[in-house]
């Protein structure tokens, strides 16, 4: 918002589009709510914008005279976002992007200028904002970048994922540890909280014939789309539901078991162990008596109090490579 605060840029009457928008004090101070359309596929950020009174959606296709973007750290995803910003800018319009210095602002500006030509920029708050019109945009480069974050086969083609999703092209070592220790007798209606592209859900469904229904719960819509595709092979046998949902806001139903590798970083990357504790509290509140929570976490994360307050029995099943696997039983 810095160039708007300094009046180097103005809001067009026809409105603006904000890709990967995030709610915050600067947005409240400088963005006219009635002239900004926000797009955000991460459910907690989407809901925060909605609560703040902004028009927000998960995606779209119309064009605007001004497009704002917050490119992510992952470079293929960031380049695809810049190409999408250009595609959503009306002729004669302008693109504005901002990145934190420690999230790749320097290389982000270099990519921005490769796509759009020389840019104006400002730096403050350990971040950088840069902007340019679309008159000198490289159409061929834009076309090449548009598909950089598209879903693609991974792990010898067994699964599909996409850049920017957590552990997008590999099995996360914490999830792998949990998968090695999951029992084969999980049964009934379960949930995978923070399911990502679906690895743990696939392990549960392949190993546990007693599972009749599974809710695949994920806050990032881009990851959930991949999980839906990856788990389709199990759909003839198990009732699958895919929930684009913020687990920290609570769960919609009761479960016989839950598996989770909860996130412990926020959208900007800062450590947030309270997210994991909120996952545990949500699991405890949604668990049927006798139900089991199977959780993996970094060994040093302070989850013991949350587990003890929500469950009658808590056992550490495994510890390896800096991670711990915990089984908790609801009283």
C-alpha positions as CSV (number, residue, x, y, z in Angstrom):
1,X,0.0,0.0,0.0
2,X,3.0,2.3,0.2
3,X,2.7,3.9,-3.2
4,X,-1.0,4.6,-2.5
5,X,-0.2,6.1,0.9
6,X,2.4,8.3,-0.8
7,X,0.0,9.2,-3.6
8,X,2.3,7.9,-6.2
9,X,-0.5,5.7,-7.4
10,X,-4.3,6.2,-7.2
11,X,-7.2,3.8,-7.1
12,X,-9.1,3.6,-10.5
13,X,-12.8,4.3,-10.4
14,X,-13.4,1.0,-12.3
15,X,-11.9,-1.0,-9.4
16,X,-8.9,-3.2,-8.7
17,X,-8.1,-6.8,-8.3
18,X,-5.9,-8.1,-5.4
19,X,-4.4,-11.6,-6.0
20,X,-3.4,-13.5,-2.9
21,X,-4.8,-10.7,-0.9
22,X,-4.2,-10.5,2.9
23,X,-6.2,-8.5,5.4
24,X,-4.2,-5.9,7.4
25,X,-4.1,-2.4,8.8
26,X,-2.6,-0.9,5.6
27,X,-5.3,-2.4,3.5
28,X,-7.9,-0.9,5.7
29,X,-6.2,2.4,5.7
30,X,-5.6,2.8,1.9
31,X,-7.9,0.4,0.0
32,X,-11.5,1.5,-0.7
33,X,-13.5,-1.6,0.1
34,X,-16.1,-0.9,-2.6
35,X,-13.4,-0.8,-5.3
36,X,-11.3,-3.8,-4.5
37,X,-12.0,-7.5,-5.4
38,X,-9.8,-9.9,-3.4
39,X,-8.9,-13.4,-4.5
40,X,-7.4,-15.8,-2.0
41,X,-7.3,-19.6,-2.0
42,X,-6.1,-20.0,1.6
43,X,-9.2,-20.3,3.7
44,X,-8.1,-18.5,6.9
45,X,-6.9,-15.5,4.9
46,X,-10.1,-15.6,2.7
47,X,-12.3,-15.6,5.8
48,X,-10.4,-12.8,7.4
49,X,-10.9,-10.6,4.3
50,X,-14.5,-11.5,4.3
51,X,-15.0,-10.6,8.0
52,X,-13.3,-7.2,7.3
53,X,-15.9,-6.4,4.7
54,X,-14.0,-6.9,1.5
55,X,-15.4,-8.7,-1.6
56,X,-13.4,-11.9,-1.7
57,X,-13.5,-15.1,-3.8
58,X,-11.3,-18.1,-4.5
59,X,-10.8,-17.3,-8.2
60,X,-12.1,-15.5,-11.3
61,X,-11.5,-14.4,-14.8
62,X,-12.5,-10.8,-15.4
63,X,-10.0,-8.0,-16.1
64,X,-9.3,-4.8,-14.1
65,X,-7.4,-1.6,-14.7
66,X,-5.3,-2.2,-11.6
67,X,-4.1,-5.6,-10.4
68,X,-2.2,-6.1,-7.1
69,X,-0.4,-9.3,-6.2
70,X,1.6,-10.7,-3.3
71,X,3.8,-13.3,-5.0
72,X,4.8,-16.3,-2.7
73,X,8.3,-17.5,-1.9
74,X,8.1,-20.5,-4.3
75,X,9.4,-19.2,-7.6
76,X,7.4,-21.2,-10.1
77,X,4.2,-20.3,-8.3
78,X,5.3,-16.7,-8.0
79,X,6.0,-16.5,-11.8
80,X,2.7,-18.1,-12.6
81,X,1.0,-15.5,-10.3
82,X,2.7,-12.7,-12.1
83,X,1.6,-14.1,-15.5
84,X,-2.0,-14.4,-14.1
85,X,-1.8,-10.8,-12.9
86,X,-0.9,-9.6,-16.4
87,X,-3.6,-11.7,-17.9
88,X,-6.2,-10.1,-15.6
89,X,-5.1,-6.6,-16.3
90,X,-7.2,-4.6,-18.7
91,X,-5.4,-2.9,-21.7
92,X,-3.5,0.2,-20.5
93,X,-3.7,-1.0,-16.9
94,X,-1.0,-1.4,-14.2
95,X,0.3,-4.3,-12.1
96,X,1.6,-3.8,-8.6
97,X,3.5,-6.5,-6.6
98,X,5.1,-6.6,-3.2
99,X,7.3,-9.1,-1.4
100,X,9.3,-9.2,1.8
101,X,13.0,-9.0,1.4
102,X,13.5,-12.4,3.1
103,X,10.9,-14.0,0.8
104,X,12.8,-13.2,-2.4
105,X,11.9,-9.6,-3.1
106,X,15.1,-9.0,-5.2
107,X,14.6,-12.0,-7.5
108,X,10.8,-11.3,-7.5
109,X,11.4,-7.8,-8.9
110,X,13.8,-9.2,-11.5
111,X,11.1,-11.6,-12.6
112,X,8.5,-8.8,-12.6
113,X,10.7,-6.6,-14.9
114,X,11.5,-9.6,-17.2
115,X,7.8,-9.9,-17.7
116,X,6.6,-6.3,-17.7
117,X,9.6,-4.2,-18.4
118,X,11.3,-1.5,-16.2
119,X,9.4,-1.0,-13.0
120,X,9.2,1.8,-10.4
121,X,9.8,0.6,-6.8
122,X,9.9,1.6,-3.2
123,X,11.3,-0.2,-0.1
124,X,10.3,0.0,3.5
125,X,9.5,-2.3,6.4
126,X,12.0,-4.9,5.1
127,X,9.9,-5.3,2.0
128,X,9.8,-4.0,-1.6
129,X,6.9,-2.9,-3.8
130,X,7.3,-2.5,-7.6
131,X,4.9,-1.6,-10.3
132,X,4.6,-1.1,-14.1
133,X,2.2,-0.7,-16.9
134,X,1.5,-3.5,-19.3
135,X,2.5,-1.8,-22.5
136,X,5.9,-3.4,-22.7
137,X,4.9,-6.9,-21.4
138,X,6.6,-9.9,-22.9
139,X,3.6,-12.0,-24.2
140,X,5.8,-15.1,-25.0
141,X,7.2,-15.1,-21.4
142,X,3.8,-14.7,-19.9
143,X,2.5,-17.7,-21.9
144,X,5.5,-19.8,-20.7
145,X,5.0,-18.8,-17.1
146,X,1.2,-19.4,-17.0
147,X,1.5,-23.1,-16.5
148,X,4.5,-23.2,-14.1
149,X,2.2,-23.9,-11.1
150,X,-0.1,-26.3,-12.9
151,X,-0.7,-29.8,-11.3
152,X,1.7,-32.4,-12.6
153,X,2.7,-36.1,-11.8
154,X,5.1,-36.6,-8.9
155,X,6.6,-39.7,-7.2
156,X,6.8,-41.8,-10.4
157,X,3.3,-40.7,-11.5
158,X,1.4,-42.2,-8.5
159,X,0.3,-38.7,-7.3
160,X,-0.3,-35.3,-8.7
161,X,0.7,-32.0,-7.1
162,X,1.7,-28.5,-7.9
163,X,4.4,-25.9,-6.9
164,X,3.6,-23.9,-3.9
165,X,1.7,-26.7,-2.1
166,X,3.4,-27.8,1.1
167,X,6.0,-30.5,0.3
168,X,4.6,-30.3,-3.2
169,X,7.1,-32.7,-5.0
170,X,8.0,-35.1,-2.2
171,X,6.7,-37.0,0.9
172,X,7.3,-34.8,3.9
173,X,9.5,-36.7,6.4
174,X,7.1,-36.1,9.3
175,X,4.2,-37.5,7.3
176,X,6.3,-40.4,6.2
177,X,7.1,-41.2,9.9
178,X,3.5,-41.0,10.9
179,X,2.5,-43.3,7.9
180,X,5.0,-45.9,9.1
181,X,3.3,-46.1,12.5
182,X,-0.4,-45.9,11.5
183,X,-2.3,-49.0,12.6
184,X,-4.3,-51.0,10.2
185,X,-7.4,-51.2,12.4
186,X,-8.6,-47.6,12.1
187,X,-12.3,-47.8,11.3
188,X,-15.5,-45.8,10.9
189,X,-15.7,-42.2,9.9
190,X,-12.3,-40.4,10.1
191,X,-10.7,-37.2,9.0
192,X,-7.3,-36.0,7.8
193,X,-6.7,-32.5,9.1
194,X,-4.4,-30.3,7.0
195,X,-4.4,-33.0,4.3
196,X,-2.3,-31.2,1.7
197,X,-2.2,-33.1,-1.6
198,X,-3.5,-36.3,0.1
199,X,-0.5,-38.5,1.1
200,X,-1.7,-39.4,4.6
201,X,-5.3,-39.9,3.5
202,X,-4.1,-42.3,0.8
203,X,-2.1,-44.2,3.4
204,X,-5.1,-44.6,5.7
205,X,-7.4,-45.7,2.9
206,X,-4.9,-48.2,1.5
207,X,-4.1,-49.7,4.9
208,X,-7.4,-49.7,6.8
209,X,-10.3,-51.6,5.2
210,X,-12.6,-50.7,8.1
211,X,-12.7,-47.1,7.2
212,X,-16.1,-46.3,5.6
213,X,-15.9,-42.5,5.3
214,X,-13.1,-40.0,5.3
215,X,-13.2,-36.2,5.4
216,X,-10.2,-34.6,3.7
217,X,-9.8,-31.2,5.3
218,X,-7.5,-28.6,3.9
219,X,-7.3,-24.8,4.0
220,X,-5.5,-24.3,0.7
221,X,-7.8,-24.9,-2.2
222,X,-4.9,-25.5,-4.6
223,X,-3.8,-28.5,-2.5
224,X,-7.3,-29.7,-2.0
225,X,-7.9,-29.9,-5.7
226,X,-4.8,-32.2,-5.9
227,X,-6.0,-34.4,-3.0
228,X,-9.4,-34.8,-4.8
229,X,-7.6,-36.1,-7.9
230,X,-5.1,-38.3,-5.9
231,X,-7.8,-40.0,-3.8
232,X,-10.3,-40.7,-6.6
233,X,-9.1,-44.3,-6.8
234,X,-10.6,-44.9,-3.3
235,X,-14.0,-43.3,-4.1
236,X,-15.7,-46.6,-5.1
237,X,-15.1,-48.1,-1.7
238,X,-15.1,-45.1,0.8
239,X,-17.4,-42.1,1.2
240,X,-15.0,-39.2,0.6
241,X,-15.7,-35.6,1.4
242,X,-13.3,-32.8,0.6
243,X,-13.6,-29.8,2.9
244,X,-12.0,-26.4,2.1
245,X,-11.9,-25.4,5.7
246,X,-9.9,-23.7,8.5
247,X,-9.5,-26.4,11.1
248,X,-8.7,-23.8,13.8
249,X,-12.3,-22.6,13.5
250,X,-13.6,-26.0,14.6
251,X,-14.9,-29.1,12.8
252,X,-18.4,-29.7,11.5
253,X,-19.0,-33.2,12.7
254,X,-17.9,-36.1,15.0
255,X,-15.2,-38.6,14.1
256,X,-14.0,-42.1,15.1
257,X,-10.4,-41.2,14.3
258,X,-8.3,-38.3,13.1
259,X,-4.8,-38.2,11.5
260,X,-2.9,-35.0,11.2
261,X,0.5,-33.4,10.5
262,X,-0.6,-29.9,11.6
263,X,1.1,-26.8,10.1
264,X,3.2,-24.7,12.5
265,X,3.9,-21.7,10.3
266,X,1.5,-18.9,9.3
267,X,0.9,-17.7,5.7
268,X,3.9,-15.3,5.9
269,X,6.2,-18.1,7.2
270,X,6.5,-17.0,10.9
271,X,6.5,-19.8,13.5
272,X,3.0,-20.4,14.9
273,X,2.8,-23.4,17.4
274,X,-0.6,-22.1,18.4
275,X,-2.0,-23.4,15.1
276,X,-1.0,-27.0,16.1
277,X,-2.6,-26.5,19.5
278,X,-5.8,-25.3,17.8
279,X,-5.8,-28.4,15.6
280,X,-5.5,-30.6,18.7
281,X,-8.3,-28.7,20.4
282,X,-10.5,-29.0,17.3
283,X,-9.8,-32.8,17.1
284,X,-10.6,-33.3,20.8
285,X,-13.9,-31.5,20.5
286,X,-14.9,-33.5,17.4
287,X,-13.8,-36.9,18.6
288,X,-16.3,-39.6,19.6
289,X,-15.6,-41.3,23.0
290,X,-12.8,-43.9,22.5
291,X,-11.7,-42.2,19.2
292,X,-8.0,-41.9,18.4
293,X,-5.9,-39.0,17.3
294,X,-2.7,-39.8,15.4
295,X,-0.5,-36.8,15.2
296,X,3.1,-36.1,14.1
297,X,5.0,-32.9,15.0
298,X,8.5,-31.5,15.4
299,X,9.9,-32.9,18.6
300,X,10.3,-29.5,20.3
301,X,6.8,-28.2,19.7
302,X,4.9,-27.8,23.0
303,X,1.7,-29.8,22.4
304,X,1.7,-31.9,25.5
305,X,-0.6,-29.6,27.5
306,X,-3.1,-29.3,24.7
307,X,-3.1,-33.1,24.3
308,X,-3.5,-33.8,28.0
309,X,-6.4,-31.4,28.3
310,X,-8.3,-32.9,25.4
311,X,-7.6,-36.6,25.7
312,X,-7.8,-39.2,28.4
313,X,-4.6,-41.0,27.3
314,X,-1.6,-39.8,25.4
315,X,1.3,-42.0,24.3
316,X,4.4,-41.1,22.3
317,X,4.6,-43.9,19.7
318,X,7.8,-43.0,17.9
319,X,10.6,-40.5,17.9
320,X,13.0,-40.1,14.9
321,X,14.7,-37.5,12.8
322,X,13.5,-34.6,15.0
323,X,9.9,-35.6,14.9
324,X,7.5,-37.4,17.3
325,X,4.4,-39.5,16.6
326,X,1.6,-39.3,19.3
327,X,-1.5,-41.4,19.7
328,X,-4.2,-39.8,21.9
329,X,-7.4,-41.5,22.9
330,X,-10.6,-39.6,23.8
331,X,-12.1,-40.4,27.2
